Amino acid sequence: MWDVARRRLGLLCLAGFLGAGGAANAADLKIGFKSEVTSADPHVLNGANRNLWAHVYETLVAQDHNLRPKPSLALSWSLVNPTTWEFKLRPDVKFQNGETMAAEDVKYSIERAMQLTGPRTYRSYLRDVDSVSVTAPLTVQIKSKRVSPTLPENVGLIGILPRSLGENVSEDSFATGKSAIGSGPYKFTSWAHGQRLVLSKNADYWGAKEPWDTVTFQFIPREPARAAALLSGSVDLINDFASNMGDAFKNYQVTSVTSYMLNYLALDQARDSSPFVKGPDGAPLANNPLKNVKVRQALMSAVNRDGIIKFLMKSDATASEQLVPKGFFGYDANLKLPPHDQAKAKALLAEAGYPSGFQLTIHCPNNRYINDARLCEAVAQSFSQIGVKTDVSAMPYAVFQTRAFGGGPNGEPEFSVFLVGNGAVTGDSLTGLVSTIHSFNKPAMTGASNYGRYGNKEVDELIDTAAATPDNKTREDLQKKAASLALNDGAIIPLLHLNASWAMKKNFTLTPRADGFTMAMDIRSK
């Protein structure tokens, strides 16, 4: 814990680069935000982008604070036949350029998101979409390639733009604000890369009027600097602070919630010889032990999740035994992974043919998630205690992601065991099952985040069947069974769900969201 009496002056000095302190005007909200946005194009996929640009761009289907679907630009949606969803649009919605939203704008936006190229797009979420048609000025029908019960939630990730932007709107046109035109409660004012994003209230917004005239997101990646900004009064609220800073905020309002973000270990189950796995003597191994289910189960039993939460993460995370946290669709109260048991882990290694263990390296980022490098170190110690001598290689996320997700031969993942963070952004375990657990199939757009290349035909069939089952009770049962089989098979090693946290001035309140988004619409002054 921090000694506030000794540290406060240092924190205030650290905040100096943010400008003079002092209370914000009543209608101006200033937020110290951890991650910078990478693009103003709402169809470029990035968590920080989704968070900030959701103030400007809206979608057909929104999410409540528990990530369950609710109406937004679509007042309702229903199946007209097993493979056609119909969306009835909200009337009298104005884009921020004065144009009235119509069905043609929805068609334009979804088709644009489907066609956009680049490393981070929404195309995998739209993999079931076959065609979009306009059947009335405020009615859109989306035909799917197969029965697709989660299509509304997936389409609900796509920001709706005016079709007047045209076919070849450029990245720069969004970045300057020229094409950053949505229908949301706030409008683009300015974006200084690496510094801040400023939004202003949309006086013509169709929904409830916001109290904030301006909202400024100040990009402050380093946690002590974000804390300093709050303590100095330069900002009203900050996101993503660690629990060990709690004493610094005794005179501030704090809140947190278990988020959808899952930290887990991906295991190379594809290559016969994995590059960062060696024999106990350091010599290359002819066979990749990670392909052996008993080895994966041994590593699963070696992990002390409760110890990690208690001693490392404290209140910054919730131990996880499955793909989604409690309360999400697909969560299984009966699914429990093997408890921490070193004796069992050693016995499994011996049964697998590795009584003397082996050596491996865990790769992880050191600036992406709370305590990411330290989390890897804790896991490495657990593995070493069962005879799997484990080293940790930590690196900046910009380097890590290139190597982890495509730095190997033929663009395959490079590492043998590595820390990954993603989750069910739709609040439904089907998202993680399709992207993280299902066998990798690029044409079918399944397994996009299955970096260990786990494959199990029975699990694939359960996921495919669930994805084509309209009855939610039956679908959820299928998803629970698929998750149970995959996790007991060691598809991945779940570690924890990160907690999203905020600290703010005493006269502010925030309603937390399970996606960890910091939304001005959820922030109010008392």
Backbone torsions as a table, in degrees:
resi	resn	phi	psi	omega
1	MET	NA	150.6	-179.1
2	TRP	-77.6	145.6	168.0
3	ASP	-89.7	98.8	-171.8
4	VAL	-62.6	-37.9	-178.0
5	ALA	-59.6	-36.0	-178.9
6	ARG	-85.1	-30.1	-170.3
7	ARG	-94.8	-21.4	-169.6
8	ARG	-58.6	-43.7	-179.0
9	LEU	-62.1	-41.1	178.1
10	GLY	-62.4	-39.2	178.3
11	LEU	-64.3	-41.2	-179.4
12	LEU	-65.5	-38.1	176.9
13	CYS	-64.9	-40.3	179.6
14	LEU	-61.8	-26.6	-179.0
15	ALA	-81.0	-5.3	-173.9
16	GLY	-54.8	-36.1	-176.7
17	PHE	-67.2	-15.5	-178.5
18	LEU	-81.7	-10.7	-179.7
19	GLY	107.4	175.7	-175.9
20	ALA	-65.4	146.7	178.4
21	GLY	-80.9	-163.1	-179.4
22	GLY	117.6	155.4	-176.8
23	ALA	-67.8	143.8	177.9
24	ALA	-76.1	154.8	173.0
25	ASN	-60.4	154.6	-172.8
26	ALA	-56.9	-32.4	-175.2
27	ALA	-103.0	10.5	179.4
28	ASP	-114.9	127.6	-179.6
29	LEU	-113.4	128.9	-179.3
30	LYS	-121.7	124.1	-173.5
31	ILE	-120.1	129.3	171.5
32	GLY	-87.9	113.5	-168.6
33	PHE	-116.7	135.9	-172.9
34	LYS	-68.7	-47.3	-168.2
35	SER	-110.2	136.9	176.7
36	GLU	-81.1	149.2	172.8
37	VAL	-74.4	151.5	-177.7
38	THR	-103.9	-16.4	-177.8
39	SER	-160.1	151.3	174.1
40	ALA	-95.3	-0.6	177.0
41	ASP	-79.2	117.4	-176.3
42	PRO	-68.1	-8.8	-179.2
43	HIS	-98.7	7.8	171.5
44	VAL	-95.6	120.3	-171.9
45	LEU	-79.8	123.6	176.2
46	ASN	-168.6	137.5	-175.9
47	GLY	-59.7	-47.5	179.8
48	ALA	-64.6	-38.0	176.7
49	ASN	-58.6	-49.4	-179.4
50	ARG	-57.8	-43.0	-178.2
51	ASN	-60.5	-56.3	-172.4
52	LEU	-74.3	-40.9	-176.2
53	TRP	-77.8	-9.8	173.4
54	ALA	-65.7	-14.5	173.8
55	HIS	-73.8	-26.6	-173.0
56	VAL	-103.7	-47.1	-176.7
57	TYR	-102.9	141.1	177.4
58	GLU	-115.0	167.4	-177.2
59	THR	-123.9	169.5	177.2
60	LEU	-63.0	-45.5	-176.2
61	VAL	-121.4	125.2	178.9
62	ALA	-97.4	-179.4	178.3
63	GLN	-125.5	139.2	174.2
64	ASP	-79.5	-171.8	-173.9
65	HIS	-69.3	-16.6	174.6
66	ASN	-102.4	13.9	176.7
67	LEU	67.3	24.3	172.8
68	ARG	-87.5	145.5	-174.5
69	PRO	-67.2	145.5	175.1
70	LYS	-148.9	157.0	-178.0
71	PRO	-61.6	145.7	172.5
72	SER	-137.3	-104.5	176.0
73	LEU	-73.4	-20.2	170.7
74	ALA	-98.5	125.2	176.9
75	LEU	-74.2	-31.5	-179.1
76	SER	-157.8	162.5	175.2
77	TRP	-149.0	147.1	-177.2
78	SER	-158.3	161.0	176.7
79	LEU	-85.9	128.6	173.3
80	VAL	-96.7	-20.5	168.4
81	ASN	-158.3	172.3	-172.3
82	PRO	-55.9	-23.4	-177.2
83	THR	-123.3	23.9	178.1
84	THR	-138.2	118.8	175.5
85	TRP	-100.3	137.4	176.8
86	GLU	-114.0	131.7	-179.6
87	PHE	-115.2	125.2	174.2
88	LYS	-95.6	121.6	-171.4
89	LEU	-88.9	154.3	177.5
90	ARG	-71.6	130.5	-179.9
91	PRO	-80.3	160.5	171.2
92	ASP	61.4	32.6	173.8
93	VAL	-90.4	127.3	-179.6
94	LYS	-103.9	132.8	167.8
95	PHE	-72.6	164.1	-175.5
96	GLN	-73.9	-2.6	171.8
97	ASN	-99.3	6.9	177.1
98	GLY	94.8	-11.3	179.6
99	GLU	-74.3	149.2	178.0
100	THR	-90.1	130.6	-179.2
101	MET	-68.2	138.3	178.5
102	ALA	-140.7	174.9	-176.8
103	ALA	-59.4	-33.6	-180.0
104	GLU	-62.7	-31.6	177.6
105	ASP	-67.7	-37.5	178.0
106	VAL	-66.2	-46.6	178.0
107	LYS	-57.9	-47.4	179.7
108	TYR	-57.7	-45.7	-174.5
109	SER	-68.1	-44.2	-178.9
110	ILE	-67.1	-42.6	179.3
111	GLU	-65.5	-36.5	176.9
112	ARG	-64.0	-44.1	179.3
113	ALA	-63.5	-33.6	178.8
114	MET	-70.0	-30.4	-173.7
115	GLN	-97.0	-13.8	-176.8
116	LEU	-63.3	135.1	179.8
117	THR	-104.6	162.9	179.4
118	GLY	135.3	171.7	-176.1
119	PRO	-72.4	-21.8	-175.8
120	ARG	-131.6	95.2	178.9
121	THR	-132.9	175.1	179.0
122	TYR	-93.3	13.5	-173.1
123	ARG	-60.7	-36.1	-179.7
124	SER	-66.9	-31.8	177.4
125	TYR	-71.8	-23.8	-178.1
126	LEU	-101.6	17.5	-173.7
127	ARG	-63.3	-24.9	-178.9
128	ASP	-86.4	-10.6	-175.6
129	VAL	-76.2	124.8	177.3
130	ASP	-96.1	-46.8	-178.8
131	SER	-158.4	158.1	176.9
132	VAL	-123.7	128.7	-179.7
133	SER	-131.0	149.4	177.7
134	VAL	-99.8	121.0	-178.4
135	THR	-109.0	-10.9	176.1
136	ALA	-164.5	164.7	-177.6
137	PRO	-54.3	-30.4	-179.5
138	LEU	-124.4	31.0	179.0
139	THR	-135.3	130.3	178.5
140	VAL	-125.5	137.3	172.3
141	GLN	-114.6	133.5	178.5
142	ILE	-116.7	115.5	178.8
143	LYS	-90.1	132.2	-179.7
144	SER	-103.3	156.8	-179.6
145	LYS	-72.4	-20.0	-179.2
146	ARG	-154.0	172.7	172.3
147	VAL	-59.1	127.5	-172.1
148	SER	-138.3	86.3	-174.3
149	PRO	-66.1	-23.1	-178.6
150	THR	-100.8	12.6	-179.6
151	LEU	-56.6	-43.6	179.1
152	PRO	-58.0	-41.0	178.8
153	GLU	-66.8	-39.1	-179.7
154	ASN	-69.8	-44.6	176.2
155	VAL	-64.0	-28.0	179.1
156	GLY	-66.9	-3.8	174.8
157	LEU	-88.1	-8.2	-170.9
158	ILE	-95.4	118.9	177.0
159	GLY	-67.2	137.7	-177.7
160	ILE	-95.2	126.1	-177.7
161	LEU	-115.6	157.7	173.4
162	PRO	-71.2	134.9	-178.4
163	ARG	-65.4	-15.8	179.3
164	SER	-65.6	-12.4	176.7
165	LEU	-65.4	-26.4	176.1
166	GLY	90.0	-177.6	-171.5
167	GLU	-80.6	-29.6	-170.0
168	ASN	-122.7	42.3	178.2
169	VAL	-64.1	134.8	-171.2
170	SER	-91.8	160.9	175.3
171	GLU	-59.7	-42.1	-179.9
172	ASP	-63.3	-33.3	-179.5
173	SER	-66.0	-35.0	173.2
174	PHE	-71.0	-43.9	-174.1
175	ALA	-63.0	-32.3	179.2
176	THR	-83.1	-10.2	-178.6
177	GLY	96.6	-12.9	-177.3
178	LYS	-58.1	-42.4	-178.5
179	SER	-106.6	3.9	179.9
180	ALA	-79.7	70.7	-172.5
181	ILE	-119.7	115.0	177.2
182	GLY	-125.9	-158.2	178.8
183	SER	-126.1	11.8	-172.5
184	GLY	-76.3	179.4	-176.8
185	PRO	-71.9	-11.9	178.6
186	TYR	-130.1	153.9	-179.5
187	LYS	-115.5	150.7	174.4
188	PHE	-62.9	129.9	173.6
189	THR	-113.5	-55.2	178.1
190	SER	-159.8	152.7	177.6
191	TRP	-136.9	112.1	174.5
192	ALA	-102.3	107.4	-174.4
193	HIS	-53.5	132.0	178.2
194	GLY	77.9	-2.2	-176.4
195	GLN	-123.3	-65.4	-174.7
196	ARG	-159.5	159.2	169.9
197	LEU	-123.5	129.2	-179.5
198	VAL	-115.8	128.0	178.1
199	LEU	-118.5	153.5	177.2
200	SER	-126.2	154.3	-176.2
201	LYS	-64.5	136.9	176.3
202	ASN	-89.1	102.5	-175.5
203	ALA	-65.8	-21.1	-178.1
204	ASP	-99.1	15.8	-177.1
205	TYR	-62.2	138.7	-176.3
206	TRP	-70.2	-25.1	-175.1
207	GLY	-96.7	-161.0	-179.7
208	ALA	-60.6	138.5	-177.9
209	LYS	-76.3	138.3	-179.3
210	GLU	-82.9	149.4	179.2
211	PRO	-80.0	-16.5	-173.5
212	TRP	-91.7	125.9	175.6
213	ASP	-73.4	-41.2	175.9
214	THR	-135.4	148.6	174.1
215	VAL	-127.7	122.9	179.3
216	THR	-113.9	121.4	172.3
217	PHE	-97.0	110.0	178.0
218	GLN	-92.0	118.2	-176.9
219	PHE	-78.6	113.6	-177.2
220	ILE	-134.1	88.8	-173.0
221	PRO	-66.8	-32.3	-175.7
222	ARG	-83.9	130.9	-175.3
223	GLU	-61.1	-45.1	178.4
224	PRO	-60.3	-34.7	179.2
225	ALA	-69.4	-36.7	176.0
226	ARG	-64.4	-42.6	177.7
227	ALA	-61.1	-42.5	179.8
228	ALA	-61.7	-39.2	-179.9
229	ALA	-62.7	-39.6	178.7
230	LEU	-70.6	-45.5	-177.9
231	LEU	-64.5	-29.8	179.5
232	SER	-83.9	-12.2	-177.0
233	GLY	87.3	5.2	179.5
234	SER	-68.0	-28.7	175.5
235	VAL	-130.5	162.4	-179.5
236	ASP	-93.0	-22.0	-171.8
237	LEU	-157.5	147.4	174.5
238	ILE	-130.8	155.0	175.3
239	ASN	-110.5	163.9	172.6
240	ASP	53.9	65.6	171.0
241	PHE	-109.6	149.2	-177.2
242	ALA	-84.8	153.7	-175.9
243	SER	-64.1	-24.5	-179.4
244	ASN	-72.2	-1.4	176.0
245	MET	-101.2	9.5	-173.9
246	GLY	-56.7	-40.3	-178.2
247	ASP	-63.1	-28.1	-179.6
248	ALA	-67.8	-20.3	-174.1
249	PHE	-114.3	29.3	-179.7
250	LYS	-61.8	-27.8	-178.9
251	ASN	-100.7	19.8	-178.6
252	TYR	-126.5	163.7	176.2
253	GLN	-86.6	132.0	177.7
254	VAL	-129.4	149.9	176.7
255	THR	-152.5	155.4	179.7
256	SER	-152.9	165.2	179.3
257	VAL	-155.7	147.7	173.0
258	THR	-66.9	127.0	-175.1
259	SER	-100.0	172.3	177.3
260	TYR	-72.5	-16.2	-171.7
261	MET	-69.5	113.4	-179.8
262	LEU	-100.0	126.0	168.9
263	ASN	-96.8	126.0	-178.5
264	TYR	-146.3	167.2	175.7
265	LEU	-99.1	126.9	169.8
266	ALA	-89.2	138.9	-176.3
267	LEU	-121.6	127.8	179.7
268	ASP	-67.0	105.2	-179.1
269	GLN	-114.2	15.8	-175.8
270	ALA	-106.9	-44.1	-172.9
271	ARG	-82.2	140.3	177.1
272	ASP	-67.8	-31.8	175.4
273	SER	-127.8	116.2	-175.5
274	SER	-95.1	134.8	-167.3
275	PRO	-66.1	-26.0	-176.1
276	PHE	-113.4	29.1	174.2
277	VAL	-122.2	126.9	-179.0
278	LYS	-128.8	166.5	175.3
279	GLY	-70.5	171.8	-179.5
280	PRO	-60.3	-22.6	178.6
281	ASP	-95.4	4.1	-179.9
282	GLY	88.5	-1.3	179.6
283	ALA	-81.4	154.1	178.3
284	PRO	-60.5	148.9	177.2
285	LEU	-102.4	139.2	179.3
286	ALA	-70.3	-31.6	-178.9
287	ASN	-120.6	141.6	179.5
288	ASN	-79.8	111.3	-177.7
289	PRO	-64.8	-21.4	-178.2
290	LEU	-70.3	-13.3	176.0
291	LYS	-80.6	-9.7	-178.8
292	ASN	-90.8	122.4	-175.5
293	VAL	-61.6	-33.8	180.0
294	LYS	-68.6	-32.5	174.8
295	VAL	-65.7	-44.6	179.8
296	ARG	-63.4	-39.7	177.8
297	GLN	-67.3	-33.4	176.6
298	ALA	-64.4	-44.8	178.9
299	LEU	-64.3	-36.6	177.5
300	MET	-61.2	-44.5	-178.3
301	SER	-71.5	-22.1	-178.7
302	ALA	-74.7	-25.5	-174.6
303	VAL	-74.7	128.1	177.8
304	ASN	-100.8	83.1	-176.8
305	ARG	-61.6	-44.1	-178.4
306	ASP	-62.3	-39.6	177.6
307	GLY	-65.7	-39.6	178.3
308	ILE	-61.6	-44.6	-179.2
309	ILE	-65.9	-44.0	-175.0
310	LYS	-70.6	-45.8	-170.8
311	PHE	-99.3	-26.9	-178.2
312	LEU	-102.6	-54.5	-171.7
313	MET	-87.6	-23.8	-176.0
314	LYS	51.1	-119.3	-177.8
315	SER	-95.9	16.3	-177.4
316	ASP	-88.0	-3.3	-176.0
317	ALA	-159.7	166.6	176.9
318	THR	-124.9	128.3	-179.6
319	ALA	-56.8	139.8	-176.1
320	SER	-123.8	138.7	175.3
321	GLU	-121.3	5.7	179.2
322	GLN	-154.4	-170.7	-170.5
323	LEU	-79.3	-28.1	-176.1
324	VAL	-128.3	152.6	177.3
325	PRO	-78.7	168.4	178.5
326	LYS	-55.5	136.5	179.5
327	GLY	101.4	-17.7	178.7
328	PHE	-84.3	154.9	176.1
329	PHE	-66.0	125.7	-178.6
330	GLY	101.7	-7.2	176.5
331	TYR	-66.5	135.8	-175.6
332	ASP	-117.8	106.7	-178.4
333	ALA	-63.3	-19.8	-178.6
334	ASN	-91.7	-5.4	-177.4
335	LEU	-87.2	114.3	178.3
336	LYS	-128.8	127.0	176.4
337	LEU	-77.0	161.9	178.9
338	PRO	-56.1	136.2	179.8
339	PRO	-69.4	165.2	176.8
340	HIS	-59.7	118.5	-175.2
341	ASP	-153.8	97.2	-176.6
342	GLN	-66.2	-38.2	-179.0
343	ALA	-63.3	-43.8	178.4
344	LYS	-63.8	-40.4	-179.3
345	ALA	-62.3	-43.4	178.9
346	LYS	-64.8	-39.1	179.9
347	ALA	-65.6	-39.2	178.2
348	LEU	-64.8	-39.6	177.2
349	LEU	-61.3	-43.2	179.5
350	ALA	-63.6	-42.9	178.5
351	GLU	-62.7	-30.6	-179.6
352	ALA	-79.8	-7.5	179.7
353	GLY	98.1	17.1	179.8
354	TYR	-127.1	61.0	-178.2
355	PRO	-63.9	-25.4	178.1
356	SER	-98.4	8.2	179.2
357	GLY	72.6	-157.5	177.0
358	PHE	-163.1	-176.4	179.8
359	GLN	-116.1	145.2	173.3
360	LEU	-151.2	165.8	175.6
361	THR	-120.5	128.9	172.6
362	ILE	-94.5	129.6	176.7
363	HIS	-104.6	142.1	-178.5
364	CYS	-157.0	157.9	173.2
365	PRO	-76.8	160.1	177.5
366	ASN	-121.5	12.3	180.0
367	ASN	-150.6	25.4	-176.7
368	ARG	-107.3	-49.7	-176.0
369	TYR	-118.7	159.9	178.6
370	ILE	-59.6	125.1	177.2
371	ASN	58.1	31.2	-174.0
372	ASP	-60.6	-48.4	-179.4
373	ALA	-66.3	-40.4	179.4
374	ARG	-67.4	-32.3	176.0
375	LEU	-62.8	-44.0	177.8
376	CYS	-62.4	-38.9	179.5
377	GLU	-64.5	-39.7	178.7
378	ALA	-64.9	-42.3	178.0
379	VAL	-65.0	-41.3	179.6
380	ALA	-59.4	-39.7	177.7
381	GLN	-63.5	-40.7	178.9
382	SER	-63.7	-42.1	178.3
383	PHE	-64.8	-42.6	-178.5
384	SER	-62.3	-32.5	-178.1
385	GLN	-69.8	-17.1	176.6
386	ILE	-102.8	8.1	176.7
387	GLY	101.7	1.7	175.3
388	VAL	-98.3	92.0	-176.0
389	LYS	-64.6	119.3	-168.9
390	THR	-125.3	128.8	172.5
391	ASP	-104.4	161.4	178.6
392	VAL	-121.1	132.1	173.3
393	SER	-118.8	110.2	-177.9
394	ALA	-108.8	146.4	-176.2
395	MET	-154.8	162.1	176.5
396	PRO	-58.1	146.8	-174.7
397	TYR	-60.9	-33.8	-179.6
398	ALA	-60.0	-35.6	177.0
399	VAL	-79.7	-44.0	-176.2
400	PHE	-58.3	-49.4	-173.1
401	GLN	-63.7	-35.3	178.4
402	THR	-64.0	-44.0	-178.0
403	ARG	-77.3	-42.2	-175.0
404	ALA	-66.7	-40.0	-170.9
405	PHE	-99.1	-6.7	179.2
406	GLY	-173.4	22.7	-175.6
407	GLY	-91.1	-1.7	-179.6
408	GLY	-89.0	-175.3	178.0
409	PRO	-56.8	139.4	178.4
410	ASN	60.1	25.5	177.7
411	GLY	75.0	15.1	178.2
412	GLU	-81.1	161.5	174.2
413	PRO	-55.2	139.5	-173.9
414	GLU	-84.7	-37.1	-166.5
415	PHE	-86.8	166.4	179.5
416	SER	-92.2	-47.2	176.6
417	VAL	-135.3	127.9	-176.8
418	PHE	-153.0	155.2	-176.8
419	LEU	-84.6	128.5	-179.8
420	VAL	-125.4	149.5	174.4
421	GLY	-130.4	117.7	168.6
422	ASN	-161.0	-177.5	-177.1
423	GLY	-176.0	-173.0	-175.1
424	ALA	-84.4	86.7	-176.6
425	VAL	-66.2	-18.1	178.4
426	THR	-93.3	0.4	-177.7
427	GLY	76.7	16.9	-173.4
428	ASP	-133.4	130.1	-177.3
429	SER	-64.4	-16.3	179.0
430	LEU	-61.1	-31.7	178.9
431	THR	-58.1	-50.7	180.0
432	GLY	-70.0	-34.7	178.6
433	LEU	-63.4	-43.5	-179.3
434	VAL	-70.4	-42.3	-172.4
435	SER	-88.5	-34.4	-171.3
436	THR	-105.3	-31.5	-173.2
437	ILE	-103.6	-40.3	-178.0
438	HIS	-59.3	147.8	177.5
439	SER	-54.9	143.0	-180.0
440	PHE	-69.1	125.1	177.9
441	ASN	-147.7	97.9	-174.0
442	LYS	-60.7	-46.5	178.9
443	PRO	-60.2	-37.1	-179.8
444	ALA	-83.1	-7.8	-178.9
445	MET	57.4	42.0	171.7
446	THR	-113.4	154.0	178.4
447	GLY	67.5	26.8	-177.6
448	ALA	-60.2	-31.0	178.4
449	SER	-109.4	17.4	176.9
450	ASN	-85.2	73.7	-171.7
451	TYR	-73.5	-21.5	176.2
452	GLY	-85.2	-7.4	179.6
453	ARG	59.6	39.4	171.9
454	TYR	-62.7	144.2	177.9
455	GLY	-147.7	130.2	178.1
456	ASN	-149.0	115.2	-174.5
457	LYS	-61.2	-38.7	-180.0
458	GLU	-64.3	-42.0	178.5
459	VAL	-65.3	-43.2	178.2
460	ASP	-58.0	-43.2	-178.8
461	GLU	-64.4	-39.7	178.4
462	LEU	-64.5	-42.5	179.7
463	ILE	-65.4	-45.6	-179.9
464	ASP	-61.7	-40.1	179.2
465	THR	-67.2	-42.6	177.8
466	ALA	-60.6	-41.7	-178.5
467	ALA	-66.5	-15.1	-179.7
468	ALA	-114.6	17.7	-177.8
469	THR	-109.4	113.7	-177.4
470	PRO	-74.3	-27.2	-179.6
471	ASP	-75.2	119.1	-172.6
472	ASN	-65.3	-36.8	-179.8
473	LYS	-65.2	-46.0	178.5
474	THR	-64.5	-41.9	-179.3
475	ARG	-62.8	-43.4	-179.1
476	GLU	-64.4	-39.0	177.5
477	ASP	-61.9	-41.3	178.0
478	LEU	-63.9	-41.3	-179.5
479	GLN	-67.2	-38.7	177.3
480	LYS	-62.7	-42.8	-179.6
481	LYS	-65.4	-42.1	179.2
482	ALA	-62.7	-43.3	-179.5
483	ALA	-65.0	-41.7	-179.6
484	SER	-62.9	-46.4	179.5
485	LEU	-62.3	-45.4	-175.5
486	ALA	-66.6	-43.8	-175.9
487	LEU	-73.3	-36.2	174.9
488	ASN	-71.3	-17.0	175.5
489	ASP	-87.0	-6.0	-179.5
490	GLY	74.6	34.6	177.9
491	ALA	-57.5	-45.7	172.5
492	ILE	-140.4	171.4	172.8
493	ILE	-115.0	100.2	177.8
494	PRO	-66.3	140.7	179.0
495	LEU	-114.3	-58.1	-175.1
496	LEU	-163.0	157.9	167.9
497	HIS	-101.6	123.2	179.6
498	LEU	-65.7	144.6	173.5
499	ASN	-92.4	135.0	173.6
500	ALA	-87.3	136.3	-175.2
501	SER	-138.7	152.9	180.0
502	TRP	-141.6	148.0	171.1
503	ALA	-129.0	141.1	-174.1
504	MET	-150.9	165.7	175.5
505	LYS	-59.8	152.0	-174.1
506	LYS	-58.3	-28.9	-176.4
507	ASN	-89.5	15.4	177.9
508	PHE	-117.4	152.2	173.4
509	THR	-130.5	152.0	176.5
510	LEU	-139.3	133.7	172.6
511	THR	-92.0	113.4	-172.9
512	PRO	-73.3	151.0	178.8
513	ARG	-116.4	147.8	-179.1
514	ALA	-70.6	-14.9	174.3
515	ASP	-89.0	-0.9	178.7
516	GLY	74.1	8.6	-178.3
517	PHE	-68.8	143.0	176.0
518	THR	-103.6	101.6	-172.2
519	MET	-111.5	126.9	176.7
520	ALA	-57.2	-30.4	-180.0
521	MET	-66.3	-16.3	179.1
522	ASP	-100.8	-0.2	-174.6
523	ILE	-110.0	130.5	179.4
524	ARG	-137.8	154.4	173.0
525	SER	-96.2	145.5	-177.2
526	LYS	-77.4	NA	NA
